[in-house]
Amino acid sequence: MKTKIYLFMILITILIILTNSCRRPSDECTWTRTLTNMHTGLCKMQTTTSYEDTYEACSGMDSLDTCKYNYLKIGLRFESIYISQNICSSPKDSIIGKIEDIIIICENDYNNYFKINDTINDILNVIFTKTTGMPITSPLPLNDYLHTEPLCSNRIYLFLTQPPSATSIQSFKIIYKETEGTIFSATTKPIYITP
């Protein structure tokens, strides 16, 4: 009886070894990308909490349109190029690099605290798209986000947290810097922002 148990255990061990040694390697690989250009866009959210990136949740804005400050979504969208493409059937994207700084400058007087050419990072929240393509679910203060040494992302959304003093025409200059030296700069369309 003991011999049968030993033979059975040896057979099981051999099967386990063969099963594990014949396992096919995973076909996953990473295609790395680097950012090459930045575009800005403005849209008017349907509610003050509709942060989702869906057509129904946000309407595009043209120059001189009007929007209440807490309904405004300022979008940064980045173009990228692949710098390596391994041959595989199920690649994962990965944008390389880290964000050093994002500077938002108001082109006109905004309120009693932020005048023309002031940096308004203190009154902005951010939502960003993770490398998995999924956005974070709730906004963070922009300066807090920047202190975490964030990874580069293909989309970043900014939201004002303070109203202007009065309805006024506003546009924002956005300067984006990465730790390895890449810099992008763009200015949003001028729109009327209301308190």
N, C-alpha and C positions, 0 to 999 in steps of 0.2 A: 504494500500500500504506500509506504514512504517513497518507493522508487517512482510510482506513478505521480505523486505530488511533485517530486523533484523534476521529473520530466515535463510535467505540465507547467511548472514555474519557469523552466528554461525556455520552453516554447513561447510563453507569454513575453518573456524578456527579449527574445529574438524578434518577435513581432513588433514590440514597442520600438526597438532599435531601428528596424527596417522602416517603420512608419515615419519616424522622426528624420531619418537620414534621407528619405526619398521625398520629403516635403519640398514643393517648388518655392523658390525665393519670391518674395513679394515683388510686384511689378510697379511699386510706387517709386516716384522720383520727384525731385523738385526742379522746377524751371524758375530760375532767378530773373528778376526784372529790376530795372532802375528807372527812376522817374526822369522824364525829359521835358515836360512842359506843364504849366498850371493854367487852368481856366477858372474864372469866377462866374457865379450865377446867383440870381436873387429869386426867391419865390415866396409867395404868401401862403402860410399854412391855414388850413381850415379851422383849426382850434389852436390854442396856445400850447397844447401838449401833443400835437400831431407830428411827432418827430420822424415817423416812418418815411422811408424814401419811396413813396408811391405816388402815382399821378393824382389820385383822388385826394391825397392828403396835402398837396401843395400845388399852387397855380403859378406858372412862370410870370415874371414881371418884365415890363418894357420900361424904357427910359421915361421918367416923369410920372410913372404910376404912383399911387398912394398906398401906404401900408401902415398899420399900427405897429409900433416898435416890437411888441411881444408876439406878433404873428410873422415876423420876418425871419427867413432862413437864408443865411449867406452860405453859399456852397463853394467849396474848392474841389475841383476835379482835376486829376492828374493823368497825363498821357505817360506811357511807359514803353520801354523796349526790352525784349528778352536778351539777356547777355549769356545765357547758356540754355541749351535744350537737349537734355538727355533723351535718348530714345526709350520710350516706355508708353504703355497704354493708359495709365491713369496718373498723369502728372498733377502735382500740387503747385500752385503759384506761390511765390515768395518775393515780396518787394524788399530789396536790401537797403540798408541805411537807417539812420536815426534822425529825428527832427531835433535841430538845435534851438530854433526859435520860429515863432510866427508873430509878426508885428502887424497890428491893425491901426491905421492912422485915419482920423476923420478929416475929410477935405473941407469941412465947414464947421462953424461952432455947433456943438451938439447940445450941450446943456451948460449949467453954471459951472460945472467942474471940468468939462472937456471942451476945449476951444479948438479952433482951426489948427491943424497939424499936430494935435496931441495924440498920443498912443492911448487907445481905449481898451486894451486887453483886460483891464480890471472889471469891465462891465460886459464881458462876453463869456458865454458858456460854449462848450464844444461837444459834439458827437462825432465819432470817427468810425470808419469801417475797418474792422480787424483784417488781418491777412487772410482769414478764412472767408471773407466776403460778408460777414455778419456785422451789422452796426451794434455798438453798445446800446443799451436800452434807455439810459437816462443821461442827461447832460452833466458834464463836469465843468467847473470853472476853468477857463482857458489856461490861466497861470498854473493851476494845480496840475493840469494835464502836461504842460511843458516841463514841469519839475520831475516827471516820472521817466525822463529820457525815452519818449515814445518812439516806436518804430514807424517808419514811413508807411503811409496808407494811401490807397487810391482815391479816397473821398473823405473830406472833412467838412462838417457843417458847424456854423457859428450862429449864436442866438444872443440878441441884446437882452440885458437884464435891467437896464434903467431907461426911462423914457427921455426923449428930448425935452427941452424947456417949452417948445412950441412946435407946431407943424413947421417943418423946414425941409429944404432940399438937402439931401445927404448922398455922398458917395464915400467909399472907403478904399484907401490904398492898402494892399495886403502884400507883405514881404515874408517870404517863406525861405528858411535856411536849414540846410542839412549839415550834420557834423563834419562830413568830408568836404564841404565847401560849395555844394550846389546851392544856387540862390535863384528863386523865381519871384517876380513882382508883377502885380496886375491891379487895376482899379475897377471897382464895380460901377455899374451904370448909375447915373444920378436918379434918385427917386425921392418922393416926399414921404417922410416918416412922421407919424403923428404920435402924441403922448398916449 
